[in-house]
């Protein structure tokens, strides 16, 4: 397992901006095939995915993750080149250090060590890897899950290697995520000269009362596992660019992060009711990125929690906060699913990093979890 850093650095040197895998998966596949995995490459469009499995019996423990990374941002803002992993003051810097190439390396190295110790282990180990988690997420994990579901394959336990730790490694695992529902609302008015408002219909003015009601509406109060549902406006655009023209349309973009207290349909119904009550002439296009999912405390959370306790010496907390992940797709075929990975303080930022002292413990937690669930 001491090889995790070198493998993480090899993956970080590959500039795998979404959806370009840049050879990361080939590097992982070579290592996995060497310890007895059967690997299916599943390319869809411009996206590389693979499903790997060792063993034919249950239970199936799957590690899931992504090789793609977000854009670097301005290179001049980095203290070292983002695709040249660099050690500095006890940290390893580079794009993907925390999100999530170190987790991928830790998966592989933990599995290699586990197979070396338990070559005839019961159950099965699997990996589901994509290069399209940070992008549109259309041809990635969701497509692999569709193929697995079509042939009746299921997963008993899934660990997604997202960076979930907050202040120190192991303090938080995600046992669920909120759903994400977006809308693009176009309010129709009538363009006209700003000096003759009686001859026009200003869509901004028409929208304002409904916008205020949407912003103030209490959607729910959350529950034992989720915070209250949140509605937020992200963009509001109108106008021709001229200062003396009342625009003919206004466009509002918004997003729900919603709990299990709601379905996407129930939220849609409420929004339409508010807009209709204000007598608006509008078009509304909806995009559902994912429904909320939850893994109740059980065997998987106990196994990972015990591993964190033994390796990191702390009690972990279960959380459902944060954005979406590919767990929303995998939960369709996974009985229990959690996310666990490095400290997330620098993900998607300039000078992304991981503490060197966290790399081996991360691998050890994955190794211990394998033993806790399969041995």
N, C-alpha and C positions, 0 to 999 in steps of 0.2 A: 504493500500500500504506500510505501515511500515514493513510488513512481508517480503519484498523482500530480505533483507540481510540474514535472517535465511534460506529462501528457497535456495538462491544462495549458501550458505555454505553447505546445505544438498546435493546439486548437486555436489559441488566441492569435497566433501568427497568420492564420488564414483569414483574410478579410471578407467574412461571410455576411455582408449586408443583405438584408431581406430582399429577395428569397434565395440568394446565391449561397449555396452550401460551401463553396470554395474548397471542397475536398475534405471537410471535417468528418463527414459520415464514413467515407472510405477508410479513414484512419481508425475510427472506432470499430468498423466492421472487421477489419483485419485482426484486431485484438480479440474480438468476440468469437470469430470463427476459430481462432487458435485454441479456445477453451471449450469448443463443442457446441456453439450456437448455430442453429439454422437461421439464415437471414433472408428476408424477402425485401428487395428494393421496390418501392412503390412510388414511382415518379408520376406526378400529375401536373400538367402544364409546365411551368418553370420551377416547380417545387420538388425537392428531393425529400423522400420519407423512407424510413425502413422499420420493419417489424422483425425483431429477433427473438428466438425462444430456445431455451435449453430445457429439455424434459417434455414429457407427454402427459403427465398426471397432474392432478390438482393437489394443493392449491396453487394458483398462479400469482406470483408476486412480480409486478411490472414496475420498472423505472421509466419515467417519461420526461421528455424535455425537448429543447430546440437548439439547433446549431446556429441559427441566424441571430444577428445582433442589430441594434438600432444604428442609425447614422452616427458618425463621430462628432458632428458639429464642427465648428471652426478649429482647424488643426493648430492654429497659433494659440488656442486656449489650453492645449495640452502641454504638460511639462516634459513629456516624453512621447514618442510616436505611439498612437493608439494600438497599432498592430505589431508593435515590438514590445513584448512583455518586459517590464523593467522593475527590478527590486529597488525600493527606496524606503528607508526608515521603517523597516519591518512590514512593508506592504508590497504586494505584487500589483502593478498598475497595467492597465490595458483594457480595451473594449472587450467585454465579455468576461472579465475577471470575476464579477459577481453574478452576472445575468447572461448566460449561466454555464459558461464553459468549464469552470472549476467543478461544478456539480456533475457535468457529463464525465469529466475525467475521474471524479470520485466514484461515480456509478461503476465505470469499467474496472477501476483498480480494486474496489471492494468486491466486485463479482469475481475477479481473477483470484483474489485471496481466498474467498469463500469456496470456490471450486477446487482450489489446491488443497484446502483442508477437508472438504466434503465432496469428493469427486462423484460419489453415488448418492447425492442428496435427494431426499424426497421432494415431491412437488416440482414446479417449474419456475424458472426465472425468465422474464421477458423484458424487452426494451421497445419503446415506441418513440421514435425520434423524427422530428420534422425540421424543415428549414423555412417555415412560414408561420411562426407564432407571433413575431413582432410586426408582421405586415397585415395583409387582408385576411389571413387565416381561412381561406376558401379551399385551397388545394392541399392543405397540410393535414393535421391531426384528424380533422373532421372526416376527410376522405378515407383515411386509414381505418377509423372506427366504423365507417359505413361498410367497408370490405370485411372487417372482422365480424361485425354483427350479421352480415348476410350469410356467413358460413357458420354462425352459431358459436363463435369464440367469445368467451367471457374472461374477466379478470377478477380475482378474489380481492387482491390488495394492490393498490397503485400509489406510488410515491412520485410526485412531480417535483423536480429539483429547483423550483423557483426560489429566489432569495426571499425568505420569509422572516429571518431573524431581524430584530430591531436594534437592540443595544449590544447584544453579544450572541455568539453562536449558540443556538439551541433555545433561546428564550421564547420563541413563538413558532408554532406550526399552524398552517391554515387547514381547517377541517371543512371549509365551505367557502363559497364566494357569492356575492350578490349578482343578480342578473343585470344585464345592460340593454336598454331599449332606447333608441334614438329616433328623433322625428325631425323632418324638414317641412316647416309650415310656411306656405305662401299665402299672404293676405292680399286679396284683390280689391283695389280701389279704382280711382279714375284720375289719370294724370291731368294736370292743368297749371295755369299760371298762378303763382303764389299770391298775386294781388287780387285774384278772383276766386277765393276759396269756395264760394257758393256754386261755382261751376265745376268743381272737382270733388273727389272723395279721397281724403288723406288716409292711406292704409296704416300709417304709423299711429295716428290718432285713434283709428278704429281698433287697432290691436291693443293699445295701452291698457284699457280696463281688464281685458282677458289675461294679459300678461301679468298684471298685478295679482289677479286671482290665482293664476297658476303658481306664482312664486310664493303666495301665502298659504296655499292649500296644505293641510296636514294629511298626507297620504296614508300613513299608519304610524304606529309608535314602536315598530320593531317587535322583537320577541327575545326569547332567552338566548338565541344564537346570532341574531342579526340586528344591526342598528336600524333606525327608521329609514324608510324609503326616501331617497333624495331626488328632487327634480331641479335641474340647473339649466339655464340658458347659456349657450356657448357662443352664438353668433347672432347679430341682428344687422341686417343690411337693407338699405333702401336708397333711392335717389338716383339721379342722372349725373350727378357731379356738379350740376349748376345750382346756384343759390336761389334762383327765382322760379323753380319748378317743383310743384307738388308731385311726388312719385306716384306711379300707377300701381306698384306692388311693393310689398315689404316681405322679406324672408327672415324667419326665425329658425335657428337650429337649437335643439335642446336634447337633453339626455336624462333618462332615469337610471339610477342604480337602485335596484329594488330587492326587497326581501321576499321570503317565502310567504309573507302575508298577502302578496299579490301575484297574479298572473299577468303576462303581457297584455292579454285581452282585457282584463279588468282595468288596467291603467289606460289603455287606448279608449275604452268606453267613457271613462271619466273625463279625459281630455276633450273628446268630441262633444260631450255634454256641456262642458264649460264654453267651448267655442260657439256651439249652437245657441246657447243661452244668450250670448252677446250678439247674435244675429250676424255673424261674420260670413262673408263669401270667401271661401278658402279651399286650398288643396293641401293635403297632408300625406307625406310619404313616410312610412315607418321602416325602421331597420332593427331587427332583433339580433344582437350579437351573441346573446346567451342567456339561458334561464338560470335562476339561482339553484345552487346545489348544496347539499349538506351531508356530511358523514357524521352520524351520531357517535359519541365516544364508544369504543368497542375494541376489538382485538388489534386493529391496526394502530389506532391512537395509543393504545397501551404499549405496544411493541416499540414504537418510535419514542414514546415518552420514556420508557425504561432505558433505551439505548442512549438517549440524551442525558438521563440521570447518571448512567454509568460512565459515560465518556466526558461530559461537560460539567458534571457535578451540580446541575441545577434542575429545578422543576420547570417544565415548559408550560406555556399557556396555549389554549386553543383560541383561534381567532377566525373571523370571516371578513375582516376589513380588507380594504385595498381594491385594486382593479380586477379585471378578468384574467383568466389564464386558460390554457387548453384543457384544464380539468373539467371545464363545462361541457366539453365534447366527450371526454373519456368516461365521465360518470355514467353515461348511457349504458356502458357495458361493464362498469366496475362496481362491485358490491360495496367496497370501502375505498375511499380515496382521500389522501391528504397531500399537502405541499410542504416541503421542508428543504431549506437551503441556507446559503450564507447571509450575512448582514446586508441589508438592502439600502443603506444610507447613500450610496453613490451610484446606484443603477440609473442608466440613461443619462448620466451627467458627464461633464468633462472630467478627466482623471479618475475614471472608474477604478475601483481597487478592491482587493480582498486582503485581510490580514494573513500573513504567512503562517502565523500560529494557529489559524483556523483550518488550514487545508487538511492536515492529517486527521484532526478530530472529525471533520465532516465525513471523510472516507470511513473512519471507524464507526460512526453512527450508522451509516448505510450497511456496513459489514455486520454490526451487531443486530440490526433489524432483520437482516437475512437469517441470521441464526435464531433470533427470537420467533420468527414466523415459520421457518421451514425445518428446523432441527428439533 
